[in-house]
């Protein structure tokens, strides 16, 4: 099934209304699994918090001082929020589209909707953002309980960065979901893209302290900008906030949206 991709001739309000219609279809299925979605992304962050924050962190705190936060546990908590929102936004979106394409065979019906391909992408991306926010909220609650810093993790700038991070990886999940031929292929993307980014995206270390030769690799990853921004919001004064992280994440999200809309317009199932 193929839909012609043209520059949006409809009004922005129509595009958004159509996107919300697509999102609503996913929400009807998602709302009955809210506890499951919120809890599924907690497993890895909790393991990392226990193993690295409380285990390794207790040793590191004796010999060094973290560049943000009062302990290594506090240092990695913003990274755990970024990591959990990334994993669920990407994985949930990818598997949702794969299920529609490969198993329930309902995806072709969506391609017949009389709406712009960009609205299809945005609707699926919004569902991924909601999935990511559910899990991120659970991790934020854990962070508040561990640190007692309520305002550090519950302020508008912090949530803006989390939403942008979810948008980037939900958008990536849409594109992967449209292209993979089997669930095994999803595992390959997860192993070679998401897992390496989880460790190289600044979640467990400060990217500014890396050797110059490694910085291009780390700063090419969108998760790095989310982690740097969340860490600065949580523990540093506003004047030290890396404002460049917001436009960088926006560029990633917009680029993926354009690519996703093009993919939808040329999708054949």
C-alpha positions, 0 to 999 in steps of 0.5 A: 500500500502506497500513499503519495508524500507531498508537502502538507497542504492542509492546515497545521490544526488539521494535521494535528487533529489527524495525528491525535486520531491515530494516537487515540487508536493506540491509546485505547489499547495502551490505557488498559496496560498502564501499570505494565508499561510503567513498570516494564521500564523500571527493571533495568534502571533499578538494577543499575541503581542498585549495582552501580549507584549503591554498589560501585558508587559507595566505593567511588564516593570514597576516592572521588567527587562526582561532577554533579550531585552529592554522590555517584548515586545522585549522579546517575539518577538523571541518566536512568530517567533518560535511559528508561524513557529511551528504551520504552519509547523506542521498544514500545513503538517498534513492537506496536508497529511490528505487531500491526504489520506482521501479526494482526495484519491491521497496518494496511487499514491505517495506510488507507486513512485519508490523512497526511503521512506526517500525521500517521508518523506523529500519531504513532510518535505521540503514543511512544512519547506517552509510553516513555513518560509513563516509565520515566515518571516511575523512575523519577519517583524512585529518584525523588525517594532516593535523594529527597530532591523534589524540585530537582526532578519535578520542574518544567525544564526537566520534563521538557527534556524527557519529552524531547528524548521520548520524541526522538526515540519514538520517532526512531522506533516508528522508522525501525518498525516500518522497516523490519521484517521480523521480531528478530530484526528488532532484537538486532537494532536493540543490541547494536543501537539501543544497548550501546547508547545506554552505556555510551550516552553519558548515563554513567560518566561525564562526557566532558571528561572523555579524551578528545578522540572519543568525544565525537562518538559520544556527542553524536548520540542524542541520549548524551544531550538528554543526560547532560541536560537532565543532570544540569537541571537536577543539580546545577544552577540555571546559568550552567544549563547546556541550552544547546541540548534543546535545539539538538534534540529538536533537530533529531526529532524533526529529522526523524519525523520527516524521514518517518513521513516519507517512509509512511508515504512509500510503505508497502505491506 
